[in-house]
Amino acid sequence: MTTIRSLTTRLQRVPLSRPWGAEVTSVGVVATHVVRSDGAEGWGFAWTPQIGASAVQALLEHDIAPAAVGRSAGPGEAWQDLWEHLHEAGGGGLTTIALAGLDLGLWDAEARAADRSVSEMRGRRRERVRAYGSGVNLHYSVAELQAQVHRWVDAGFDAVKIKVGRPDLAEDLERVAAVREVLGPDRALMIDANQRWDLTAATTAIEALSSHDLTWIEEPLRADDLAGHTELARRIDVPLAVGENLHTVHRFDDFLRAGAAQIVQPNIVRVGGITPFLRIAELAASHGATLHPHLLPELSGQLALTLPDTGAEPWVEDVEDAGFAALGALVDPSPVRIADGYLTERAHQGLGLRFAPLLSAGSSAPSAPSTPSTPSTPIA
């Protein structure tokens, strides 16, 4: 049996060329490196935009690496045991984000050892997937927002998503109307409230905004409000999308069983990697729900190419100027290409996502069961 020989990490912050807000000018990446007992190597990462990156690295180094060394290196084979090992610190959130760093590295190593990409190893079911333009733009003026939407239209996107949830509903109505004016009647428009409303406010807002032909409303309520989403789904006609802040297959099951979502959007890193993401995809298909993975198109796009056709093909989210390759964060060219509203894959090995070390980044010493290493200091 091929086993995990070592797991090492490096924590760095990747500056954003288009800040997501006054306080969000970079994202945290914990780059991971896995070595197997047969010498094969894999590279993965954990990711969190603003909060918790150093805690994620500490979990990887002090708790995951010592427990992982010596276990099977087959993709997914150690995942459940390691999740149970970490459960005392929480079933999801930091623990699953950290587990993704190992899981992605193991999938990468398996594919690289076979001189293939992960999508080839999994089996591609389509050669391209639809991509939609997205942005963190609630702080934009109406003119800035319309200019962004014009850029998406000019780039060939036929679907876009914008943020809503301004203090005054009249502002949201003005902004959504302005975006629909740019898009015209034939392009898809999605809105994302990022958990800003309660049930009453969401009901009122969605009823008012739905006149602009919305494809979905994303995270209208607190992400963990199962009862609220269930009731909201009963009240409105716009499809409900949730999932970027659900962290386990069990929580996705709760929402799907309750009829609290028609669209699920698992973030591959936040749920713990490719292994649980594939389980969530199977679950969504069994409930007849549509799955569109959240963010990280250079990763999620590769997996979207392999998902079964359940009647509604997955879309991938492309946040403007936020791709890792465009930000100069990768050693190699991007493993995917987004053009004319579609994502396709470029030739590469594994996941093709090796992060280039930044000058001030810290790195860990190799981890072993008896000698967990000290977390390194993040870049400011």
ABEGO torsion letter per residue (X at the ends): XBBBABBBBBBBBBBBABBAEAABABBBBBBBBBBBAAGBBBBBBBBBAABGAAAAAAAAAAAAAAAABGBBABBGAAAAAAAAAAAAAEABEAAAAAAAAAAAAAAAAAAAAAGBBAAAAAEBABABBBBBBBBBAAABBAAAAAAAAAAAAAAGBABBBBBBGBABAAAAAAAAAAAAAAAEAABBBBBBAGGABBAAAAAAAAAAAAAAGBABBBGABBAABAAAAAAAAAABABBBBBGAABABAAAAAAAAAAGABABBBBBAAAAGEAAAAAAAAAAAAAAGBBBBBBEGAAAAAAAAAABBBAGBBBBBBBBBGABAAAAGABABBBABBBBGGBBBBBBBBEAGBBBBBBAABBBBBBBBAABBBBBBBBBX
